Amino acid sequence: MLFTKEEKLAIIFIIACSLVGAGFFYYKRAQSSAFEIFAIKNIPEEQKQVNINAASIRELISLKRIGPVLAERIVLYREENGPFQSAEDVKRVKGIGEHTYRLIKKRITLE
């Protein structure tokens, strides 16, 4: 026999502790990500400013009437043309007209 009964139990115990520890690590990591998303969503709308010159697609999607397609167009536009010089320049992006601009203008910033 390679291991005694006590040694086998000790090995099983160590493996079980490692698995439980890894489980807690990933659970805690998932919870903190969920908390960050929850915390961001609980900021009042008027306080959530989005820098259209630096925002990610995910941040841009938080704006009214801006979905994944328009968010990607905004990012592509600034990559091809450089940073927006004024907030109103966002209307140069295909699909963002006057109505959409009026809905988002209070939440967008250049800094």
C-alpha positions in Angstrom: 0.0 0.0 0.0 1.3 3.4 -1.0 -0.5 5.6 1.6 -1.9 4.8 5.0 -5.6 5.6 5.7 -4.6 8.7 7.7 -2.4 10.0 4.9 -5.2 9.5 2.4 -7.6 11.4 4.6 -5.0 14.2 5.0 -4.5 14.5 1.2 -8.3 14.5 0.7 -8.6 17.2 3.4 -5.9 19.4 1.7 -7.6 19.0 -1.7 -11.0 19.9 -0.3 -9.6 23.0 1.5 -8.0 24.1 -1.7 -11.2 23.7 -3.7 -13.2 25.5 -1.1 -10.7 28.3 -1.0 -10.7 28.7 -4.8 -14.5 28.7 -4.7 -14.5 31.5 -2.2 -12.0 33.5 -4.2 -14.0 33.3 -7.4 -17.3 34.0 -5.6 -15.8 37.0 -3.9 -14.4 38.2 -7.2 -17.8 37.8 -9.0 -19.6 39.6 -6.1 -17.2 42.6 -6.2 -17.8 43.0 -10.0 -21.5 42.8 -9.5 -21.3 45.4 -6.7 -19.4 47.8 -8.9 -22.1 47.5 -11.6 -24.8 48.0 -8.9 -23.0 51.0 -7.4 -22.6 52.6 -10.9 -26.3 52.1 -11.6 -27.3 53.7 -8.3 -25.6 57.0 -9.1 -28.4 59.5 -10.0 -28.6 60.1 -13.8 -27.6 63.7 -13.6 -24.4 62.8 -11.9 -23.2 60.2 -14.4 -21.0 62.1 -16.8 -19.6 60.3 -19.9 -16.5 61.5 -21.5 -17.1 60.9 -25.2 -13.4 61.2 -25.9 -12.4 58.4 -23.6 -15.5 56.4 -22.8 -15.7 52.7 -23.6 -18.5 51.2 -25.5 -20.0 49.9 -22.3 -20.0 53.5 -20.8 -21.4 55.0 -24.0 -24.3 52.5 -23.9 -25.4 54.0 -20.6 -26.5 57.1 -22.6 -30.2 57.3 -23.7 -30.7 56.0 -27.3 -27.1 54.9 -27.6 -26.9 51.1 -28.2 -24.0 48.9 -29.1 -23.9 50.0 -32.7 -23.9 53.7 -32.1 -21.4 53.3 -29.3 -19.1 51.5 -31.6 -19.6 54.2 -34.2 -18.6 56.9 -31.7 -15.4 55.0 -30.8 -14.6 54.5 -34.4 -15.3 58.1 -35.3 -12.9 59.4 -32.6 -10.2 56.9 -33.6 -10.4 58.0 -37.2 -11.0 61.8 -36.7 -9.4 62.5 -33.3 -11.1 63.7 -30.2 -14.4 65.6 -30.3 -13.8 69.3 -30.0 -17.3 70.1 -28.7 -20.1 67.9 -27.3 -22.2 68.9 -30.3 -19.6 67.3 -32.6 -21.1 63.9 -31.6 -23.9 64.6 -34.1 -21.4 64.0 -36.9 -21.6 60.3 -36.0 -24.0 58.5 -38.3 -27.2 57.8 -36.5 -26.9 60.6 -33.9 -29.3 63.4 -34.8 -30.6 66.4 -33.1 -33.2 64.4 -31.0 -30.6 62.0 -29.7 -28.2 64.8 -29.0 -30.8 66.7 -26.9 -31.4 63.5 -24.8 -27.7 63.0 -24.1 -26.1 66.5 -24.0 -26.4 67.0 -20.3 -24.5 63.7 -19.6 -21.7 64.0 -22.1 -18.5 65.8 -21.4 -15.1 66.2 -23.2 -13.0 65.8 -20.1 
